[in-house]
């Protein structure tokens, strides 16, 4: 099953290149979206489980994949929350 559009927790559509953030362990994880994994084949290729996932590199340089509905888009690059 392939999903065409991916939305954040505020129902805004997420695209590659968008800046997203989420609360994580008492802080914030944020970064630019590199890939949106929409189906099982892409998930296997990217090494993630249970698509859809939004893949980005956070402010610490870690590659992370989150469920889209846990994320929020922001227009302020480098400023989550």
C-alpha positions in Angstrom: 0.0 0.0 0.0 1.4 3.4 -1.0 0.4 6.7 0.6 0.3 9.8 -1.6 0.3 12.7 0.9 1.9 12.8 4.3 0.6 15.3 7.0 2.0 16.5 10.3 0.1 16.7 13.6 -1.6 19.9 12.5 -2.7 18.4 9.2 -0.2 20.4 7.1 1.4 18.4 4.2 5.0 17.5 4.7 7.5 17.5 1.8 11.2 16.8 1.4 13.1 19.9 2.2 10.6 21.1 4.9 11.9 21.9 8.4 10.2 19.7 11.1 10.4 19.3 14.8 9.1 17.1 17.6 9.3 17.0 21.3 11.7 14.2 22.4 12.9 13.1 25.8 12.4 16.5 27.5 13.8 18.4 24.6 13.3 19.0 20.9 14.5 17.2 17.8 14.4 19.2 14.6 15.8 19.1 11.1 15.3 19.2 7.4 13.3 16.4 5.8 15.5 14.2 3.6 13.1 11.5 2.7 9.5 10.5 3.2 9.1 6.7 3.4 5.6 5.8 2.1 5.6 2.1 1.6 7.2 -1.2 2.7 9.7 -1.3 -0.1 11.1 2.1 0.7 11.0 1.2 4.4 13.2 -1.8 3.8 15.6 0.3 1.6 15.8 3.0 4.3 16.0 0.6 7.2 12.9 1.8 9.0 9.8 0.0 10.1 6.0 0.7 9.9 5.7 3.3 7.2 4.9 6.1 6.7 8.0 7.7 8.3 9.7 11.1 7.8 13.5 10.8 7.8 15.6 13.7 8.8 19.0 14.5 10.4 18.5 16.2 13.7 20.5 19.1 15.2 23.0 16.7 16.7 23.7 15.0 13.4 21.7 11.9 14.1 19.6 10.3 11.4 16.0 9.8 12.7 12.7 8.6 11.4 9.5 9.6 13.0 5.8 9.1 12.4 4.5 12.1 10.5 1.7 12.8 13.0 4.3 13.3 15.8 6.0 16.1 13.8 5.2 19.8 13.3 6.4 21.9 10.4 8.0 25.3 11.0 9.0 28.1 8.7 11.9 29.0 11.0 14.9 26.9 10.1 16.7 25.8 13.2 14.0 26.8 15.6 11.5 24.2 16.7 8.7 24.6 19.2 
